[in-house]
Amino acid sequence: MKNILLIFFVTVLFGCGKNNPVVNRQGFDLDFTKTYPGSGGSTYIKAFNVATVLVWKAEGKNFQYNGLTEKNLAYDNVSKTSFAADYTYSNVTSTNIELPPGEYFITMITDDVEAPKLAYSYTKFSLKAGQFVSLKKDVTNMVSNGYSVWQ
């Protein structure tokens, strides 16, 4: 009986002594959609494939994306310099992406297959440790070959 109690106490002592570190994950969830006409005047929302998503670290910067001719470059109005994207993703409908905490600038660009063709939009967002930010974009009213506000 003493041996059983001894084994029990040793197991509890060493079992409770483990310190499992908490892992902080942060990033953003992307979701691109488009509204399509249905039968009888109804509509339905479907995932939309975006050709390219570009992300820049934006701490201390004021980025602007000047269109498709800039490819993967965004212009910083503070330093008056263009910067290549820090992260590039292709063929995105919805996904979650992990990034370190900080300020970010994101641009999405459609392809030339389905309207809106060669359209782009951008926005800024902040990440705190352990936080996931939801970024959604409905491309239904975007203009082809141009910029539309990210709403």
N, C-alpha and C positions, 0 to 999 in steps of 0.2 A: 504494500500500500504506500509506503514511504517513497519507493522508487517511482510509482505512478505520479504522486504529487510533485516529486522533484522534476520529472520530465515535463509535467504540465507547467510548472513555474518557469523552467528554463525556456520552454517554447513561447510562453507569453512574454517573457522578458525580452528575448531576441526578436520575436515577431512584432512587437509593438515598437521596438527601437528603430525600425526602418523608417526613413524619411523619404517619401516619394515626392520629388520636386514637381511643382505645378508648371506645366508648359503653357506659356502665353503664346497664342497664335493670333495674328491679326492680318487683315487684308481686305479685299473687297469682293463682293458678289456682283457679277455682270449679268444683265438680262436684256436682250434685244428682242423686240416684238414688232409686229405689223398687223394692222386691222385689215381684214379682207371682207368684201361683200359676200353675203350668203344668199340663200334663196328667200323669197318673200320679203325683201327689204331688210333682213337681219344682217348682222355682221358677226365675225368671229376673229379672235386674236390667235395668232400663230407665231412661234419662234421665228426670228429672222436672222439669217447668216450674215455677219459682218465680215468683210474681207480682211481688215487689219485693225488692230487695236494697238495704240502706241502709248506708253506711259513714261513720264519724266519725273525725276525727283525735283521738287519745286521749292525747297527750303530757301527763303530769301530771294525768290525769283518771281517775276510776273510774266508768265508765258502767254504767247499768242501763237496759234497755228494759222499759217497764211495760205493754206490750200494744198491741193494735190501736187502742185509743182515743187513744193518744199519736201516732198517724200517723207522722210523720217526726222525732219528738223523742225524744231519749234523756236520761235524768236523770243528772247528774254528782253523785255522793255527796260529792265534795270541795268543790265550790263551791256545792252545793245549788241548782243551776240546770239548767234544761232547755235543750238545744242542738238545733238543726235539723241534719239529716244534711249532711255535706260533699259526699257523692256519692250519687246515686240511680240504680239500674238497674232496668229492667222486663223481665219475661218472660225469665228466665235459666234455662238448663239447665246449660250449661257454657260457660265463657269465661275468658279471661285479661285482667286489668286492670292497667295500669301506674300506679303511684303513687310519690311520692317516699319516701325512707327515713323511718321513724318508727314510732310506735305507733298501732294502729288498733283500732276496735271495729266489728263487723259484725253486722247483723241480717238474717235472711231471713224473708219472710212469704209463705205460700201463698195461693192464691185460694180461691173458694168453689165451684169446679167439681168437683174430684176430692179425695177424702180423702187426707191430712188437710186439712180445710177450715179456712181462716182460722187456721192454726197459725203459730207463730213460734218462732225460736230465735236465740241470739246467742253470740258468742265474741270474744276479743281475739287479736290477733296483732301481731308486730313484723316490720318489713322493714329489712334492711341493704342498702347499696349493692350492686347487681349480683345480688341474691337474689330468686328467685321462691318464694313460699310456696304450698303446696298446701292448699286448704281443701275438704274433702269433707263432704257431709252426706247421710246416708241418711234419708229422711223416712218410711220404712215404719212405724215405731213411734211417730211423733209423734201427739199427741192433737189432735183438732179443737178449734177455739175456745180454744186455750190455749198455754202455754209448754212446750217440751221442751228438755232439755239438749242442747247441741251436742256430739256425740261423734264 
